[in-house]
Amino acid sequence: MTIPDVRAYPSAPQGTDARSYEPAATPPQSTPPRGRTGFDPEAARRDIPVLHRTVNGHPLVWLDNGATTQKPRQVIEALGAYYSAANSNIHRGAHTMAREATETYEGGRAAVADFLGAPTPDSIVFTRGTTEAINLVAQTWGRANIGPGDEILVPRLEHHSNIVPWQMLAKEKRARLVPIPLLPDGSVDQRAFADLLSFRTQLVAVSHASNVLGTVPPVREMTALAHRYGARVLVDGAQAVAHFPVDVQELDADFYVFSGHKLFAPTGIGALYGKPEVLAGMPPWQGGGNMIDQVDFSGSTYAPVPHRFEAGTGHISGVAGLLAAVDWLTGFDRDAVAAYEAGLLAHAEQALSAVPGLTVLGSAPEKIAVLTFTLAGHDPVEIAQWLDRDGIAVRAGHHCAQPSLRHYGVESAARASLALYNTAEEVDRLVASLLRLTGAGG
């Protein structure tokens, strides 16, 4: 496939689509006019080259941010700069470029620690992403601390990456994986959670924001309750970190994980935060270079945290890109971004209510801007293909969260997931296309 030259597509003025849609109702008062929140999405859009291309003859509307976010030029340039001027392995080289690469890599670690409110950069372990980070915890801390009869509590709203590793561990250790039920609105049932906790509970694994329902559980309160029983808590922040500020010390999370590619950074890079005292007690997961102290055929000793968990050559360019993404995102007022996205979500919910037969799954009072929906008489894949004809990208399928969908009695759904660079005009294009699909549009 030929990658289009994004420079050929200047920013398209909104409303140029000949089949533009006028909202059926006035947007709710909570929808902030541009600038009221202190955040202008155009400031972000100017930095994202791919948002200025066309798809099937229409300006691209990227509403698949829950799967991956688009990358600002600062991230793209950081990758190019690393490979064109600073490509080297890290930590063990005495030459200039090795020192420069090491400074970038460890500077990225410090930036992630600051981004998460971690107490020290040494509490950050680089991984390929959320999935690898969860598996790392399962295979190190989990194998050392989970035994027969122990319980791992996991809400039904979790992504498969926060279910399957614990399932595998529970089977190996003859422990129990206990699902925490949901309420009708997609919230985690807090009464049921409190009843399920016991001194058999060794771990609670919970997402900070659901990739399907958008639910934002009360993680701090759940963590405090779990700690009363001596349980550790892992928080999956993959869908949270791009939407609102995170402070792992305020949450008191034992582990916090996220993926860079959902944070405007490259694919293949992510991070695990662990409390320093917890990481210090964990054995290595993978063996090889970089994670050792001394090696002999009679035995080996291991490097201190975090290096003992980073065997082999890391994704150095990915860390350079992650550093640039964190710098880019934190250059905006994060609270203003969150307020803008909340207003955009409110506008989208009201606008979608005009589409006959459309049902949005999940209405928890606290949620990120994720709209997973079904449309009567239309398969989700058909919906996504129809929208793609109009240049609108959404996700269709089970979203690697089948228990969440089954809570609503469905196996598949379409999902529009918003980010800080999306606009009300793009939402209106989505609604206009769906109205045409149902025959209700002009």
VEXDRENFI-163414 format. One record per residue (C-alpha): y, x, z; residue in three letters. Coordinates in steps of 0.1 Angstrom, whole numbers, plus 2048, in hexadecimal, padded with zeros to 3 digits. Layout:
N
{r {Y X Z} "ala"}
...
END
This chain:
442
{r {800 800 800} "met"}
{r {822 80D 7F7} "thr"}
{r {83B 80D 814} "ile"}
{r {85B 7FD 808} "pro"}
{r {87B 811 809} "asp"}
{r {88D 7FF 825} "val"}
{r {8AE 80E 81B} "arg"}
{r {8AE 7F8 7FD} "ala"}
{r {8B2 7D9 812} "tyr"}
{r {8D4 7D5 823} "pro"}
{r {8D8 7BD 840} "ser"}
{r {8D4 79B 830} "ala"}
{r {8EE 782 83B} "pro"}
{r {8DF 765 84F} "gln"}
{r {8DD 743 83F} "gly"}
{r {8D8 751 81B} "thr"}
{r {8B6 740 818} "asp"}
{r {8BA 723 7FF} "ala"}
{r {8A3 70E 815} "arg"}
{r {8B7 715 835} "ser"}
{r {8B2 6FD 851} "tyr"}
{r {8CC 6EB 867} "glu"}
{r {8BE 6E6 88A} "pro"}
{r {8B6 6C2 892} "ala"}
{r {8C7 6C4 8B3} "ala"}
{r {8E3 6D8 8C3} "thr"}
{r {8D5 6F7 8D3} "pro"}
{r {8D3 6F4 8F9} "pro"}
{r {8EF 700 90F} "gln"}
{r {8DA 71D 91B} "ser"}
{r {8DB 72C 8F8} "thr"}
{r {8F5 747 8FC} "pro"}
{r {90F 74B 8E0} "pro"}
{r {911 76E 8D3} "arg"}
{r {920 786 8EC} "gly"}
{r {920 76E 90A} "arg"}
{r {903 781 91A} "thr"}
{r {912 7A3 912} "gly"}
{r {8F7 7A9 8F8} "phe"}
{r {8FA 7A6 8D2} "asp"}
{r {8D9 7A7 8C0} "pro"}
{r {8EA 7B5 8A1} "glu"}
{r {8F0 7D5 8B5} "ala"}
{r {8CA 7D9 8B7} "ala"}
{r {8C3 7CC 893} "arg"}
{r {8D9 7E7 884} "arg"}
{r {8C1 801 892} "asp"}
{r {8A1 7F2 884} "ile"}
{r {89C 7FC 85F} "pro"}
{r {87E 7E4 859} "val"}
{r {892 7C6 862} "leu"}
{r {8A8 7CB 843} "his"}
{r {88B 7C8 82A} "arg"}
{r {87F 7A9 818} "thr"}
{r {85D 799 818} "val"}
{r {852 782 7FC} "asn"}
{r {876 780 7F1} "gly"}
{r {885 777 813} "his"}
{r {896 78B 82E} "pro"}
{r {87B 795 847} "leu"}
{r {879 781 867} "val"}
{r {863 795 87F} "trp"}
{r {854 77D 89A} "leu"}
{r {835 791 8A1} "asp"}
{r {844 7A7 8BD} "asn"}
{r {828 79E 8D5} "gly"}
{r {810 7B2 8BE} "ala"}
{r {828 7CE 8B7} "thr"}
{r {84E 7D4 8B7} "thr"}
{r {862 7E3 89B} "gln"}
{r {870 806 89F} "lys"}
{r {895 811 8A0} "pro"}
{r {8A0 82D 88A} "arg"}
{r {8A4 842 8AA} "gln"}
{r {87F 841 8AF} "val"}
{r {877 848 88B} "ile"}
{r {88F 865 88A} "glu"}
{r {880 873 8AB} "ala"}
{r {85E 874 89A} "leu"}
{r {86C 886 87C} "gly"}
{r {87F 89E 891} "ala"}
{r {861 8A8 8A5} "tyr"}
{r {84B 8AE 887} "tyr"}
{r {866 8BF 872} "ser"}
{r {875 8D6 88D} "ala"}
{r {860 8D7 8AD} "ala"}
{r {83B 8D1 8A5} "asn"}
{r {826 8E5 8BE} "ser"}
{r {80C 8E0 8D8} "asn"}
{r {818 8DE 8FC} "ile"}
{r {814 8ED 91F} "his"}
{r {802 90D 916} "arg"}
{r {818 91E 8FC} "gly"}
{r {830 93A 904} "ala"}
{r {845 936 8E4} "his"}
{r {865 923 8DE} "thr"}
{r {857 905 8CC} "met"}
{r {83B 901 8E6} "ala"}
{r {856 900 901} "arg"}
{r {86A 8E7 8ED} "glu"}
{r {84D 8D0 8E7} "ala"}
{r {843 8D2 90C} "thr"}
{r {867 8C9 916} "glu"}
{r {866 8AB 8FF} "thr"}
{r {844 8A0 90C} "tyr"}
{r {84D 8A4 931} "glu"}
{r {86F 896 92B} "gly"}
{r {85E 877 91D} "gly"}
{r {849 875 93D} "arg"}
{r {869 876 952} "ala"}
{r {87A 85C 93D} "ala"}
{r {85C 844 941} "val"}
{r {85C 84A 966} "ala"}
{r {881 841 968} "asp"}
{r {87C 823 951} "phe"}
{r {861 815 968} "leu"}
{r {872 81F 989} "gly"}
{r {855 836 992} "ala"}
{r {85A 84E 9AF} "pro"}
{r {851 86D 99A} "thr"}
{r {849 877 977} "pro"}
{r {827 883 983} "asp"}
{r {81D 85F 989} "ser"}
{r {81E 859 963} "ile"}
{r {7FF 85F 94E} "val"}
{r {802 85D 928} "phe"}
{r {7E7 849 916} "thr"}
{r {7E2 83A 8F4} "arg"}
{r {7EF 819 902} "gly"}
{r {7E8 7FD 91A} "thr"}
{r {7C3 7F9 911} "thr"}
{r {7BB 81E 917} "glu"}
{r {7CF 81E 937} "ala"}
{r {7BC 801 945} "ile"}
{r {79B 811 93B} "asn"}
{r {7A6 831 94B} "leu"}
{r {7AB 81F 96C} "val"}
{r {78A 80D 969} "ala"}
{r {776 82C 961} "gln"}
{r {787 842 97C} "thr"}
{r {794 82E 99A} "trp"}
{r {77D 811 992} "gly"}
{r {75D 824 990} "arg"}
{r {766 836 9B1} "ala"}
{r {770 817 9C4} "asn"}
{r {75E 7F8 9B7} "ile"}
{r {73B 7F1 9C4} "gly"}
{r {721 7D6 9C6} "pro"}
{r {72F 7B5 9D2} "gly"}
{r {753 7BF 9CE} "asp"}
{r {76B 7A8 9BB} "glu"}
{r {785 7AE 9A0} "ile"}
{r {79E 791 99C} "leu"}
{r {7AD 78B 979} "val"}
{r {7C2 76D 96E} "pro"}
{r {7B5 759 950} "arg"}
{r {7D6 761 93D} "leu"}
{r {7CD 786 938} "glu"}
{r {7CA 799 918} "his"}
{r {7A6 7A3 910} "his"}
{r {7AF 7C7 918} "ser"}
{r {7B5 7BD 93C} "asn"}
{r {794 7A9 93E} "ile"}
{r {779 7BC 92B} "val"}
{r {77C 7DE 93D} "pro"}
{r {779 7CD 95E} "trp"}
{r {75B 7B8 951} "gln"}
{r {74A 7D8 946} "met"}
{r {751 7E9 968} "leu"}
{r {745 7CB 97C} "ala"}
{r {725 7CA 968} "lys"}
{r {71F 7EF 96E} "glu"}
{r {727 7ED 993} "lys"}
{r {718 7CB 99A} "arg"}
{r {73A 7BE 9A4} "ala"}
{r {749 79C 99B} "arg"}
{r {766 795 983} "leu"}
{r {777 776 991} "val"}
{r {78F 762 97B} "pro"}
{r {7AF 754 98A} "ile"}
{r {7B6 732 97C} "pro"}
{r {7D5 726 96B} "leu"}
{r {7EB 707 971} "leu"}
{r {7F1 6EF 954} "pro"}
{r {812 701 94B} "asp"}
{r {801 723 948} "gly"}
{r {80C 730 96A} "ser"}
{r {7F3 743 97F} "val"}
{r {7E6 72C 99A} "asp"}
{r {7F4 73D 9B9} "gln"}
{r {7E1 727 9D2} "arg"}
{r {7C1 72F 9C0} "ala"}
{r {7C9 754 9C0} "phe"}
{r {7D0 754 9E5} "ala"}
{r {7AF 741 9EB} "asp"}
{r {79B 75A 9D5} "leu"}
{r {7A8 779 9E7} "leu"}
{r {791 787 A01} "ser"}
{r {787 7A9 A0F} "phe"}
{r {76E 7AB 9F2} "arg"}
{r {78C 7AD 9DB} "thr"}
{r {790 7D1 9D0} "gln"}
{r {7A8 7CC 9B2} "leu"}
{r {7BF 7B2 9A4} "val"}
{r {7C8 7B8 97F} "ala"}
{r {7E5 7A2 972} "val"}
{r {7FC 7A3 955} "ser"}
{r {822 7A5 95B} "his"}
{r {826 78D 93E} "ala"}
{r {80D 77A 929} "ser"}
{r {80A 783 904} "asn"}
{r {800 75F 8FC} "val"}
{r {811 748 915} "leu"}
{r {82F 75E 91E} "gly"}
{r {828 757 943} "thr"}
{r {838 770 95B} "val"}
{r {823 76E 97B} "pro"}
{r {833 776 99D} "pro"}
{r {824 799 99C} "val"}
{r {836 7A6 9BB} "arg"}
{r {82A 789 9D1} "glu"}
{r {807 78B 9C3} "met"}
{r {806 7B0 9CA} "thr"}
{r {812 7AC 9ED} "ala"}
{r {7F7 792 9F4} "leu"}
{r {7DC 7A8 9E4} "ala"}
{r {7E6 7C6 9F9} "his"}
{r {7E1 7B2 A19} "arg"}
{r {7BC 7B2 A10} "tyr"}
{r {7BC 7D7 A07} "gly"}
{r {7B9 7D1 9E2} "ala"}
{r {7CA 7E6 9C7} "arg"}
{r {7DF 7D5 9AC} "val"}
{r {7E1 7DF 987} "leu"}
{r {7FD 7CF 973} "val"}
{r {7FB 7CD 94D} "asp"}
{r {81F 7D1 942} "gly"}
{r {818 7D2 91C} "ala"}
{r {82C 7B2 916} "gln"}
{r {846 7B7 931} "ala"}
{r {856 7D8 92D} "val"}
{r {869 7CF 90D} "ala"}
{r {877 7AF 91C} "his"}
{r {884 7B7 93F} "phe"}
{r {889 7D4 957} "pro"}
{r {86B 7E0 96B} "val"}
{r {86A 7F1 98D} "asp"}
{r {847 7FB 997} "val"}
{r {851 804 9BA} "gln"}
{r {862 7E2 9BF} "glu"}
{r {842 7D2 9B2} "leu"}
{r {82D 7E9 9C8} "asp"}
{r {814 7EB 9AC} "ala"}
{r {7F8 804 9B0} "asp"}
{r {7F5 807 98A} "phe"}
{r {80C 7FC 96E} "tyr"}
{r {803 800 949} "val"}
{r {815 7FB 928} "phe"}
{r {814 803 903} "ser"}
{r {830 815 8F0} "gly"}
{r {82C 801 8D0} "his"}
{r {836 7E1 8E2} "lys"}
{r {855 7F4 8EF} "leu"}
{r {863 7FE 8CD} "phe"}
{r {851 81F 8CE} "ala"}
{r {834 82D 8B8} "pro"}
{r {810 821 8B9} "thr"}
{r {7F6 835 8CC} "gly"}
{r {80C 83E 8EA} "ile"}
{r {80E 82C 90C} "gly"}
{r {80F 833 930} "ala"}
{r {7FE 82D 951} "leu"}
{r {812 82E 972} "tyr"}
{r {7FE 833 991} "gly"}
{r {809 837 9B5} "lys"}
{r {808 85C 9BB} "pro"}
{r {7EF 85A 9D8} "glu"}
{r {7D8 843 9C4} "val"}
{r {7D9 85A 9A5} "leu"}
{r {7D2 879 9BB} "ala"}
{r {7B1 869 9C7} "gly"}
{r {7A4 861 9A4} "met"}
{r {78B 877 991} "pro"}
{r {791 881 96D} "pro"}
{r {786 86A 951} "trp"}
{r {783 881 933} "gln"}
{r {77B 8A6 933} "gly"}
{r {78A 8C1 91D} "gly"}
{r {7A9 8D6 91A} "gly"}
{r {7C9 8D0 92D} "asn"}
{r {7B8 8BD 949} "met"}
{r {7A8 8DC 959} "ile"}
{r {7B2 8F7 972} "asp"}
{r {794 90F 970} "gln"}
{r {775 90C 95B} "val"}
{r {754 91E 960} "asp"}
{r {730 915 958} "phe"}
{r {72B 913 97E} "ser"}
{r {745 8F7 97F} "gly"}
{r {769 8EE 978} "ser"}
{r {788 8E5 98B} "thr"}
{r {7A2 8CD 97E} "tyr"}
{r {7C7 8CD 979} "ala"}
{r {7DE 8B9 990} "pro"}
{r {7EA 896 988} "val"}
{r {7F4 88B 96E} "pro"}
{r {7E5 8A6 958} "his"}
{r {7C2 8A1 964} "arg"}
{r {7C2 87F 952} "phe"}
{r {7D0 88D 931} "glu"}
{r {7B3 8A0 921} "ala"}
{r {7B9 8B0 900} "gly"}
{r {7D9 8B1 8EB} "thr"}
{r {7EE 893 8F3} "gly"}
{r {802 87D 8DA} "his"}
{r {820 894 8DC} "ile"}
{r {833 884 8C0} "ser"}
{r {82B 862 8CF} "gly"}
{r {83C 86D 8EF} "val"}
{r {85A 879 8DC} "ala"}
{r {85C 856 8CC} "gly"}
{r {856 845 8ED} "leu"}
{r {873 859 8FD} "leu"}
{r {88A 84E 8E0} "ala"}
{r {87F 82A 8E4} "ala"}
{r {886 82A 90A} "val"}
{r {8A8 83A 904} "asp"}
{r {8B0 820 8E9} "trp"}
{r {8A5 802 8FE} "leu"}
{r {8B6 80D 91E} "thr"}
{r {8D6 812 90A} "gly"}
{r {8DA 7EC 90B} "phe"}
{r {8E1 7D8 92A} "asp"}
{r {8BE 7CD 933} "arg"}
{r {8C9 7AF 947} "asp"}
{r {8DF 7A4 92A} "ala"}
{r {8C1 7A8 913} "val"}
{r {8AB 793 929} "ala"}
{r {8C6 778 92B} "ala"}
{r {8CA 778 905} "tyr"}
{r {8A4 774 900} "glu"}
{r {8A3 758 919} "ala"}
{r {8BD 745 906} "gly"}
{r {8AB 74C 8E5} "leu"}
{r {88B 73F 8F4} "leu"}
{r {89C 71F 8FF} "ala"}
{r {8AB 71B 8DC} "his"}
{r {888 720 8CC} "ala"}
{r {877 708 8E3} "glu"}
{r {890 6ED 8DB} "gln"}
{r {890 6F4 8B6} "ala"}
{r {86A 6F4 8B4} "leu"}
{r {869 6D2 8C5} "ser"}
{r {876 6C4 8A4} "ala"}
{r {856 6CD 892} "val"}
{r {83D 6B0 891} "pro"}
{r {81B 6B8 8A0} "gly"}
{r {825 6DA 8AE} "leu"}
{r {81A 6E2 8D2} "thr"}
{r {826 701 8E4} "val"}
{r {80C 70F 8FD} "leu"}
{r {819 719 91E} "gly"}
{r {838 70C 930} "ser"}
{r {83A 721 94F} "ala"}
{r {85D 722 95E} "pro"}
{r {85D 748 95C} "glu"}
{r {853 754 93A} "lys"}
{r {85D 76D 91F} "ile"}
{r {866 763 8FC} "ala"}
{r {843 75C 8EF} "val"}
{r {83C 73B 8DD} "leu"}
{r {817 736 8D6} "thr"}
{r {811 715 8C5} "phe"}
{r {7F9 6FE 8B2} "thr"}
{r {803 6E7 896} "leu"}
{r {7EF 6C7 891} "ala"}
{r {7DB 6C8 870} "gly"}
{r {7E2 6EC 869} "his"}
{r {7CD 70B 870} "asp"}
{r {7E0 728 881} "pro"}
{r {7D7 740 865} "val"}
{r {7E4 727 84C} "glu"}
{r {804 724 860} "ile"}
{r {809 74A 860} "ala"}
{r {802 74D 83B} "gln"}
{r {81B 731 833} "trp"}
{r {836 741 849} "leu"}
{r {830 763 838} "asp"}
{r {839 753 817} "arg"}
{r {85C 74F 826} "asp"}
{r {85D 772 833} "gly"}
{r {855 767 857} "ile"}
{r {83B 77C 86A} "ala"}
{r {828 76B 886} "val"}
{r {805 772 895} "arg"}
{r {7E7 75A 892} "ala"}
{r {7C5 75B 8A3} "gly"}
{r {7B9 75E 8C7} "his"}
{r {7D2 77A 8CF} "his"}
{r {7B8 78D 8E4} "cys"}
{r {7BD 773 8FF} "ala"}
{r {7A2 759 8F9} "gln"}
{r {7A0 74D 91E} "pro"}
{r {7C6 744 91B} "ser"}
{r {7C1 72F 8FC} "leu"}
{r {7A1 71E 90A} "arg"}
{r {7B6 713 928} "his"}
{r {7C7 6FC 90E} "tyr"}
{r {7A7 6F3 8FC} "gly"}
{r {7AD 708 8DD} "val"}
{r {79E 727 8CD} "glu"}
{r {7BA 732 8B7} "ser"}
{r {7E0 72D 8B5} "ala"}
{r {7FF 73B 8A4} "ala"}
{r {818 750 8B7} "arg"}
{r {83C 758 8B2} "ala"}
{r {847 773 8CA} "ser"}
{r {86C 77D 8CC} "leu"}
{r {87E 79D 8D4} "ala"}
{r {8A2 7A8 8DB} "leu"}
{r {8A9 7AC 8B5} "tyr"}
{r {89F 788 8AC} "asn"}
{r {8BA 76D 8A7} "thr"}
{r {8BE 748 8A9} "ala"}
{r {8C2 747 883} "glu"}
{r {89F 757 880} "glu"}
{r {891 73D 897} "val"}
{r {8A1 722 881} "asp"}
{r {890 731 862} "arg"}
{r {86F 72F 874} "leu"}
{r {874 70A 87D} "val"}
{r {880 702 859} "ala"}
{r {861 711 84B} "ser"}
{r {84A 6FE 863} "leu"}
{r {85C 6DD 85A} "leu"}
{r {855 6E3 836} "arg"}
{r {831 6EA 83E} "leu"}
{r {82E 6C9 84F} "thr"}
{r {840 6B7 834} "gly"}
{r {85D 6AE 84C} "ala"}
{r {876 6C7 83D} "gly"}
{r {88C 6C3 81F} "gly"}
END
